[in-house]
Amino acid sequence: MNRPTLLEFPCGFPLKIMGPAAAGFAQTIATVVVKHAPDFDARSMEMRPSKAGNYLSLTCTVRAVSQDQLDALYRELTSHPMVKVVL
């Protein structure tokens, strides 16, 4: 399905995912991202804890090949119980 988009594919597309600073959060997110972007290297994930250390912000830059791919990734991330926000 080709819908109009402002993006030119393929492109690098950063996603910021926020959730609890809990053991396994980063690995869980990396697993979800790789499912939709198989060439994503989890070692490139940027991690930043909140000031109080309760939350962790992850930035994952994926090689996006279509709007459908990004939409599916966004839907899975936003529906995950550990994820609070996806930007």
Sequence and secondary structure as in RCSB ss.txt:
>XXXX:A:sequence
MNRPTLLEFPCGFPLKIMGPAAAGFAQTIATVVVKHAPDFDARSMEMRPSKAGNYLSLTCTVRAVSQDQLDALYR
ELTSHPMVKVVL
>XXXX:A:secstr
     SS SSEEEEEEEEEE  TTHHHHHHHHHHHH TT  GGG EEEE TTSSEEEEEEEEEE  HHHHHHHHH
HHHHSTT  EE 
